Amino acid sequence: MKLNTSILSLLLVLGLNGGMMQAQTPSDWQQLGYNNAHLGLNPFETALSVSTAGGLQPVWTFQANGTFSSPAVVNGVLYVGSGDGNAYAVNASTGALVWKKRLPGGGTSSSPAVVDGKVYLGTGVDSGFFVALDASTGTTVWRFQPKAGVASSPAVDNGTVYFGANDDRVYALNAATGALVWATSTGATVLSSPAVDNGMVFVGSETGTTLGLNAATGAVVWKFRSLNNPVFSSPAVANGIVYIGQTNGAVVALNEATGVPVWRAFIAPQAQAGEVIGSPAVANGVVYIGTDVGTFWALDAATGAKVWKTSVPGETFVSSPAVANGVVYAGGTSSNLYILDAGTGAILNTLTTGGPHYYSSPVVVNGKVYAGSFDKQMHAWGLPQ
């Protein structure tokens, strides 16, 4: 399945998060991939487990006029953006609207990061903005205009917000004011979302290159390129290793400090035009990642060796998985959300919606699972009361 840049830019719609201003709790899912390292792991989930996840059932749906991005959930409020050009804050327990905000630059095109009472996200495709909203009201705090739209999702670290843009640059802005800190050219559109760890920023670009940048200056510390095809996947970082999917069908593990490959595992056969587009999740020494040829994999994080593989014929795994308390949640383009045993790959449950799960990746918070689909609805599932 080959997806061109224009389609990806249009479909990578954002997810927002915010809430009535209280202290954020560790169980909050603040951004794409849960945290700045994009591990896709909520280590504080206890209600959902291998023994209970089979009992998940619909709790509520929220309807918009466009498809949704990945959501974020903070302080009991779910924040999500839509291709209809609005950002929404929704009560995470009931699905009731808290606020709605019309955004500059057209449809939202990145998943938000929610930090210190602000919601950060990008908008637009050919032209757009990067904005900070007040998480309790949706009021614009500041906005910044790159030379093109923003499909990449931000990460916020140490008072700086990092994101990629369709103008071939990675940006760092002052998170409080929106002032430019630095901008680094990659030579191609950046749809990949930066991960931040240990004073460095990691991101892929459409040149087929994965970059390690100095977080303070934007200087390129290292580049890794093993293909001429774009890198759409966003990296995850754990224990000094950067994991990223590639459109040549491989998952690559790179040394965080040097960019030197640690291992490479080809999990989507090129003979089938296989690609790895989604972003990996990393938990307990295992990398979890899906392919567009109907397979979902668990790989040893240290060696790349197969731990297990689950095949779902005809399925396409494009969104990024979530992991919590021994369970993996993976969305497919067949309108199914698969609930897998993280230890064995056994399918524990299948949740069905009215449309595919392309770029709205599931999140797991406080006993509920949230994901958007191409039926223009945000869905919430939970256990029976």
N, C-alpha and C positions, 0 to 999 in steps of 0.2 A: 504494500500500500504506500504509494508515494504522495506526499502532501506538499504542495508548493507554498512559498512564503506568504502569498496573499491570502490563501485559505487559512493558514495557521494564524496569521495576524488577526483575521476576522473572528476566528473561533476561540482564540485564547482570551476569553472574556473573564473579567476579574471576580474576585471574592473579597468582600469587605467585612470589617469587624469593628466592634466598638461597644459602648454600653454606658449605663449610668456610672459615673466615675467613682469607682472603688479601686482598691488595690487589686491588681491582677493576681490570679492564683496560678500555681504551677501547672494545674490541669488545663488551663486555657490553651487553645490552639491559636496562636497569635499570628501566624503567617503560613505561606506555602511551605509544606514540609515540617510544620510545627515550630521549628527554631531556626536560628541563623545557619546552622550546619545542615539543614534540610534533611534530617534523619528520617522524617516521616513517622516518628515514634512518639506516642504519648505514654510515658512511663508511669503515669499516675492513674491510669484507668483501672478500676477494680470491678465494676458492676458487670461488664461484658467480659466473657472468658470463653474458652473452648466448650465448657459445659453449658453456658447460657446463650451464646450467640445464635444458636439455632432457633431460639424463641423470638428473635427480632420481628417486629411487625410495624406497619405504618402508624405514625403518630399524627403528623400533619403535613400539608403541602402549602407552599406559597407561590402564587402565580404572578408572573411579570409578562411584559410584551416582547421579551427577548431571552435568549439562552443565558445561562448563568455560568460564572466562573467557580473556582474553588472558594468555599467560604472560610471565614475565620470566626471563632466563637470566644468571646471574652465577657466575663461577668454576667453570664446568662443571656447575652445578646449575640445573635448571629448577624454578621455583616457580609454582604455579598453584592457584587455588581452584575449588571446585565447588559447584553448587547443592545437594549433599548436606550442606553445612554444614561441610566440612573444607577446610583448606589442606594442600597437598601439596608436598613437596620431592622431586624425582626426578633421578636421575643423567641429565644431558643426553646422554651418549653411549650409554647402555644402556637407559634407561627404568626402571631399578631404583629402588624406593622408598628414599628417604633418611630422611624423617620424615613423619608425618601429625599434624595438629593440629585438634582440634575447636574451633570458634570460637563465641563467644557471639553471641546474636542471630539464630541461624538461618543460612540459606544465605549464602555470600559473594556480594557484589553490587558489587564494584569490582575493577579490576585493580591489582596492587600496585606500589608503588615500593620499591626495595631500595637503601638508602644506608647506609654506615658500619655494616654488620653487622646492620641491622634491616630487617624487612619490614613495610611500612605498608599497611593495607587496611581497607575498610569492610565491614560486614555488615548483613543484614536489609533489610526493606522498610518496613513500618509502624513497627517499632521495631528498633533495632539498636545497634551499637557501631562505633567506630573503634579499631583496635588496632595495637600495635607488637609484633612477634614477634622473638625472637632468630633470625637467619637460619641459624645452624648447628644449632639444636636444635628450633626451633618454640616454645620457651617464651615465654609472654606477658611482655613487658617492662612495658607499661602499656596501659590501655584508657580510652577516653573515650566517654561516652554522650550523643549529641545527642538531640533530641526526636523523631526519626524515624530510619529506616534510612538507609544510605549506599549509593547506586548509583554515584556519581561516583568516579573514580579519582584518587588523590592525586599531587601533585608535591612534591618536597622541595627547598628552596633555602635556603642560608645558615642552617641550623639550624632552619628552620620548615617544617612540613608543611601543605599547603593542599588542601582538598577541599570538594565541595558535598554537601548532604544533602537528604533528602526533606522536611525541615522548613522549606524555603524559604531556607536560609541557606548562605553560604560561610564556612568555618571556617579559621582559622590556629591551629595548635597548636605548642608547643615540641616539637621532634622528639625531644629527649632524655628529656623528662619527661611529655609529654602535657598539660601545663598550657595552658589557653586563652590565646591571645594576642589574638585578636579574632574576632568573628562579625558578618557583614554580611547583612542581609535583602535578598532579591531580589524578594520578593512571590510567588514560585512555586517549585515543586520544581526542584532543580538536579540533573539527570542528566548534564549536560555536565561534562567533566573540566577543571580549571583548567590553563592553560599559564602559565608564569612567565618573564618576560624584562625586563631593564632596570628592576628595581624595581617592576614592575607584575604584577598577576594578571589573566588574561583568562578569561572563562567565559560560557557561554550559560545561559538559564533558560527555563522553560515559559511565561513571559510573551511569548516571542518576542524577548526583549531579549538583546543581547550587552553585557557589562559590562567596563570597565577599572577595576580597583581598585588603590589604593596598597598595595603588598605589606607595608609596615611597619605600617599603621594600619587597613587595610580600607576606608578612605574611598573613595567612588565618585568617580573622576576623570572618567569619561564613560560614557554609555549610547548604544547604537545599537539602534533598533527599526524594522524595516521590514515586520513582519507580525504578525498576531494568533496565529499558530500557534506551537507550542513550538519551541525550538531544542534538539535532542538532540545535534547534532554537537559535538565538542570542537575548540577552536581550535588552529591551528598558527601559529607566529610566525617570520618570517624577514625580515631586512633592514628592520626598522622597520614591517612590515606584518603584520596579524593576518588570517588566512584562516579562514573558518568556513562550513560548509554550513547551509542553511536548508530548512525543510519546505515552503517555497513553490517549491522546485525550483531555487534559486539558490545559487551560491557567491559570497560577498561578501569583498572585501579592504578592510580598514579601516586607517587611519593609527594606528599603535601609540600615539602620544602624545595624539591628539585624538579618535579614534573616527570621524573623517570618512571617508566612503567614498572609496576610490581607484578601484575598479571593481566591477561586479556582472555576473555571467554566469549566465544562465538555461540550465541544462543538462538539466533534467527537466521536460518540458512539463506545465503545470497541466491541460491538456485531457486528459491521461492520468493525472491525480491523482498526478503525479510528485513525489518528495521526495528531498532529500539528507539522509540520516541519519548516514552514516559521517563520519569525520573526515578531513580532507585530509592528504596527505603532501607535503612540499616538498623538492625536490632540484634543484640546478643550474639555478635560475631557472624551474622548472616546477612547477606544482601538479597533483597526481594525486588524483582523486576519482571514486567510483562513484555511481550513482543506483539507485533502485528500479524503473526502467523499462528495465533491460537494457543500459545504456550505461556505459562507463568512459571518463573524459576525462583528457586532459593539456592544461592551460591555461598560457599565458604568465603567469608570476608578476607581471610588471610591468604588464600590460595586460588580462589576462583573455581574450585572443584564443585561439582553439582552435589547439592544436599538432597533436593528433590525437584521434580518437574511435574506440573499438572497441565494436561492438555484439554482444551475446550475447542473442538473442531468448529471452524468458521468464526471464531471470536477474534476480536482485535483489541488488545490492551494498549490504550494510548494514554489514559490518565495515570497519575502517579498513585501508588498504593499507600495505605496507612497501616500501621501496626500498633496494636495495643494489647497487652496482657495475654500474649500467646496466640493472637488472632490477627490475620491479614485481611484487609478489605481492598478489593480491586475492582474498578469499574471497567465494563466492556462496552463496545459500540453496538452490541445486540440489545441494549436496554437493560441488561442485567448488572447487578452489583454482586460480586462473588465474595462469600465469607469463607476463608480458608483457615485450616489449622496450620499455624506457623511452623510446627514441628514436623508435620507429615505432608502437607499440601492437600489433605482431604477437604472436599467441599462440605462445609457445615450447613450452609444456607445459601439461597439465591434470592435476592430482592429484585423485583422487577418494577420498572418505571415505564413511562410512555414514550421514552426516547433514549438515544445513545448517551453514554457517558464519555465524551471526548476529553475535554480539558477541565471539567469540574471534578477535581479529585476528592475522594471522601475524606472526612475528618471525623474523629471519635473523641467525644467529650462527655464525661459524667453520665455514662450509660446510654448515650444516644449516638447515632450515626447520621451524618448530614452529607448530602451530595445533590448537585444540580444535574439536570439532564436536558436533552434537546426537546423535551415537551414543554419547555419554558417554565418549569416548575422547580423549586427547591424542595427537596424531600427530607423528612426526618423520620427515623425509625427508632423504636425503643422496646424495652421489655414490657410485658403486661403488668399492670399495676395490681 
